[in-house]
Amino acid sequence: MQGQENMGQERKKRLELLAPAGDRAGLQAALRFGADAVYVGGPALQLRAASAGFTMEGLAEAAAAAHAAGKRLYVTVNAFAENDELAALAPYARALHALGADAAIVSDLGALLTIREACPELEIHVSTQANCMNYRAAAHYHALGAKRVVLARELSLPEIRKLRDNTPPELELEAFVHGAMCMAYSGRCLLSAFLAGRSGNRGSCAQSCRWSYRLQEEKRPNEFYTVEETENGSAILSAFDLNASGLLDQLAAAGVSAFKIEGRMKSEFYIAGAVNAYRMALDGTADRAAVEAELAAISHRPYCTGFYEGPVHGQAWDGAYLGDCRYVGLVTGDADAEGFCTVQAKNRIFVGDTLELLSPGRPGQPFAVTALLDEAGQPLPCINHPGRSVRLLGAPWAGTGDLLRRRGGRDA
């Protein structure tokens, strides 16, 4: 029995929880709340170019922060490269390696070969955009120098197991476990490019699948018919969000060693909540109900388990986002001897409110706000200005980087 427990612990040590970050705040949240590695975009060929990219200086700072925490940093270079962009990839790869990036995430075959030739020391992970669906493709990527393959999002658990059984054991397999799913084959979509002139394969997706659409009959111009499921309408092209928190053991048994959370355009509140929930699930420090409650707290579309348990049918999202909690404050200073912590407000907070403090490694802990003090130490009945710093009494265990949230009620 002891031997089996040790084997289970060793297996868990080899599993990686990989979190997204689109800015410094997201990076800090991911590292603090339990990610083993963080993936970010840089200034070139990343698929969130418009709103979630780091400068080269920012990448160097991110790598240093990750390494100081004993974690790893991966940089997405996963847009499909055009002819004129290949020449710049060689110096870019060398620069990424020099600043401390642990791997480049690549989808384009030409980009993979260029990076591999220019900087063989830089680890390469093949993006899910490459649609790796079978063991021969995965083995070939490994032969080309890839350390890891991020599996196509359409694979079932048995298909992953078969792929794992027929690939070199040193090839790592990564799979998405949480976040938005695209109504396209592993994210390779032309809808945004067609409707808005913004290609999702080039880092500028307009999220066209999330728009609301109306129906017009050919012979009745300007007569529009609403396609709706509820009073909110229906986003008929918009997939549910992935939540595979209940399948982590099955995924690990199938051969997946890295669990990836989607969301480089998400806030630090979302990243902290998702990472914390999956960290607890992997470590066994919270039961299924607690993990699900934490994932229900963050903004999301209805959840599903993707393709892991078989084909996806019958999804009809009504356009209304779910989320049990509202982000109201970031702890910027530890609680002192009197029990006051320093908080940067993100939403309104009133004396007498019941809030929850989200700290790493446990579910949100409820507490009552018993006092608020301004910068001069004068009592406040409430705080109405996002960004303002106050001292808050009620959570004497609060630590810098913890988050405050409101469950339902006012402003929720």
N, C-alpha and C positions, 0 to 999 in steps of 0.2 A: 504493500500500500504506500509506504513512504517513497519507494522508487517511482511509483506512478505519479505521486504528487510532485516530486523533483522534476520528472520529465515534463509535466504540465507547466511548471514554473519556468523551466528552460525554454519551452516553446513560446511562452508569453514574452520572454525577454527578447526573442528574435523577431517578434511582431512589431511593426512600426505604425504609429499613428501620425498621419501626414495631414497638416492643416494649411489652409490658404491664408494669404495676407496681401492686401492691396495697398497698404500704407503702414507707417510706423506703429500706429495704434493697434492695427490688426496683428502685426508681428508680435508686439508685446503681449497681447492677449493670448495668442496661440502658444507662445513659449511659457507664459505663466500658468496656463490652465492645462498643460500636460501634453502638448504635441511633442513627438520625438523628432520631427522634421517639419520644415515650413517651405512651401513653394511660393515664389513670387515672380513677377514679371520685371524685365529690364527695359532698356530703351529700344530694343530691336526685336522684331518678329515674335511678339507675344500677343496672345489672343484677347487681351483686355486693354488694348493700347490706349483707348480714349480716356480711361478713368482709373486705372489701377496698375501703374507702373512705377518702378524705382529708377532713379538716376544711377549712374555708375558709382557715384559717391554714396548714394543711399544703399546700393547693393553691398558695398564694402562694409558699411556700418551694420547692415542686417546680418551679414555673414559673421562679423565679429560678435554681435549680440547672441546669435545662435550658438556659436562655438563656446562662448563664455558660459552658456547654460548647458553645455554638453550635448547640444542638438546639431542638426544638419540643415543646410540651406540649399534648395534646388531652384534653378532659374528656368523659367519657361522660354523656350525659343521655338514655339510650336505652331507658328503660322506657316502656311505653305509658301516657300520661297520662290521669288521670281528670278529670272536670269540675272538681272542687274544687281541682285542682292547677295548673290553667292560670294563674290569677292570680298565683301565686308565681313563675312562670317568668320573667316580665319582669324583676323586680329581680334574680333569680338570674343571668340572662344578662348583665345589666349588671355585676354583681359579678364574674363570671368574666372578663369582658373587662378590668375594672379591675385585677384581680390578675395579669394577664399570660397567661391562657390563650390559646393560638393558634387553637383551634377547639373547637366543641362537636359531639359525635357524637350524632345524633338519629335516632330511628326513627319516632316518632309524627308524623303530618302536622300535627296541631294544635299540637304542641310546636314543630315547625319554623317554622310561620307566626308563632307567638307570639314566638319568639326573634328571628326575622328582623325583625319589626316593632319590637320593643323595643330591639334592639341590632344594627343592620345592619353594624356594624364587626366583629362577632364571626363568624369564618368558620364555616360549617356543613358538616359531613360527614354524609351519610345512611348510617345504620348498615346492616349486613347484615340486621338484623331487619326492615327494610322490604321485604325480598325483591325487590330490583330485578333483574328477569330479562330485560328487553328495552330496546331503545334509545329507544322512545317514553317509557317511564317514566323512564329516566335523563335524557333531554332535558327532561322536564317538571320534574323535581327541580332541574335547572340553571336553568330559567326561574323557579322559585320562589326562587332565591337560593343554592342549594347549590353549594359550590366543588368538592366531591368526593362520589362515590358509592362506598360499600363494596359490592361486588357480592354478589349472592346466592351462597351456597356451592354451589349445584347446577349452576352453569354449566360447560360444557366450554370448552376452548381455542378451538375454532371459533366458539362462541357469543359468547365475549368479543370475538373479533376482529370479528364482525359488529356487535356493540353499539358497539364503538369506531369503526368506519367510519361509523356513522350518528348520531354525537353530536358536539356542538361540541368542537373540539380543546382548548379551555381547561378543559373539565370533566375533572377528574382521576379516574382509576379506581384503586381499591384492592382488593386481594384477600387473603384469608387464605392463608398458605403453610404454617403449622405449628400443631399443637396439637390439643386435643380437638375432636371432632365430635359434634354432638347428633343423636339419632335423632328428628329433627323437621325441618320445612321451614325452613331457615336459622335454626334455634333457636327457632322459634315453637311451643312445646310446651305441652300441657295435662296431661301425665302426672303431674307433681309436684303440680299443683293438685288433680287428681282423687284421688290416692292419699294425699297428705300435707297438703292444704290450704295448700300453699305454691306460689305461682305463679312459674314461671321468667320470665314476662313482666313481673313486678313486682320482680325482683331477689332472690327468695328460693327458688331452685330447690333441692330436696332431693336431686337427682341420682338420681331414682327409676329411670332407665334403667340405672344402674350396679349396682342391687341384684341379688341372686341370687333366682331364682324357682323354685318347685316346682309341679308339675302335680297337680290333684285332679280325679278323675272325678266327675261330678254325682251319681251314685247310690252312691258310695262315700265318704261324708264322713269326714274325718280320715285318709284314706289318701292319703299324699302320694308322688308320684313325682318323683325328681330328674331335671332336664333337664341333662345334663352332657356335655361333650366330653372332659374329662380329670378327674383326681382333684381339680382345683380347682373343678369345676362349670362352668357356662356362664352368662354374663351375656348372654342372648339379645337384649336390647334395646339393648345397648351397642355403639356404633360403634367402629371402629378410630380411631387418631389420624392426623391429616393430616401428611404429610411431602412437601412439594413442592420440596425443595431441589434436586432434579435437573431441575426444570421452570422455573427462574427465567428463563432466556433465552427460552423459549417464551412465558412469561407476559408478559415485556417486549415481545416481538415482537407479541403480541396486543393490546397497548395498556395493560397494567397498569403504573403508575408507582410504586405504593406496595405493599410486601410486608409483611403483618401477621402477627405471631406471637400466638397465643392464650395466655392464662394469667395473668389478674390475681389469681388465687388461688394461684399457684405461688410457690415459694421463690426467693430470690436465686440459689441454686445452679442451679435449672432455668433461670431467666431468663438468667443469665450464659452457661451452656452453649449454649442455643439461639441467643441473639443472636450469640455468638462464631462459631458454626458458619455462620450465614447471612451474617455479615459477611465471613468468609473466602470463602464461595461467591460472593458478589457481587463481591468485590475480586479474585478469582482467585488468592488467596494460599495456597490449599490445594487438593489434588486431591479428586475425588469420594469416594475411599475414606476420606480423612481427615475430610471433612465428615460422612460417614455414621457414622464411628466416634465422632465427637463427639456426634452426635444419639442414638446408641445408648447413650451414657454416662448420659444423664439418664432419669429415670423416665418410662415411657410404656407405652401399650397397643401392640399390633402396629401397624405403620405401613402406610399406603396413600397413594395420590395423590388421594384424594377423587374428585370428579367430572370433574377436568380432562381425563382421558383416556377418559372415557365413563362409562356407568352403573356403579354399585357393586353387586356381587353377592357372595353367599357369605361374608360376614363372620360369624365365630362366635368371639368372644373368650371365653377360658376363665376370665376373672376374675383372672388372675395378671399383675401389672405387671412390665414388663421394665426393665432399667437396669443397665449394666455397672459403674457406679461409685457409691460412697457418699461423701457430703459429710462431711469430717472436720475442716475448719478454714478460718477466714477470716484472711487476713494483715491485721493492723491496724497494722503498722509495717514500713517498708522494711528490707531486709537491711543490716546495718552493715558496717564494714570487716572484721570478723572472720567475716562470713558468716551471722550470726544475724539472723533476722527475728522479729518479734513475732506470735504467732498466738493467736486466740481459738478454743478447741477447740469443735467441734460433735459430735465422736464420739471414741472412744478412739484414741490415737496412742501407739505404742511405739517406743523406740529400736531401730533395725534395720529398721523398716518401709520398704517401697518404696512411696512415694506419687507422686502427680502434681501438679504445680503448673499451674493454669490461669491464663494471662495473656492479655490482649487481643491478638488478631491471630495467634495460633498455637495448634496443638493442645496438649493437656496434655503437659507435659514430666516424665518420670519422674526421681526422685531418691531417695536413701537418707537416712533420718533418722539422723544420726550423734550427735546430742546433744539433750537437752531440759533446760532450766533453769527453776526456779521463780522467783517474784517476787524472792526474795533471792539469786538466782544459784546456787542449789544444784542439783546434778544430779538428774534424775528418770529412773526407768526407763520410765515411761509417764505418760500423763495420762488419768484416768478420769472427769473431771468436765466435762461440757459447759458452756461459758461461761467456763471458767477461762482466764486469759491466761498463756502461757508463751513462752520464747524457744527457737527451733528452729534447729538447724544442719543444712544439707544443700542448701539452695536459695539460693545467694548472689545470684541475680538476682531474687528475690522483691520485689514491690512492694505497697504498701498497696492493698487491694481485690482482690488476687489470691485464688484459692480453692485449697484443698487437697482432694484426693479420693483414695480408695483404689479401685483397680480389682480387683474380685474379692477373694478371700482373706478375712481376718478381718473380721467385722462386715458383710460385703457381702451 
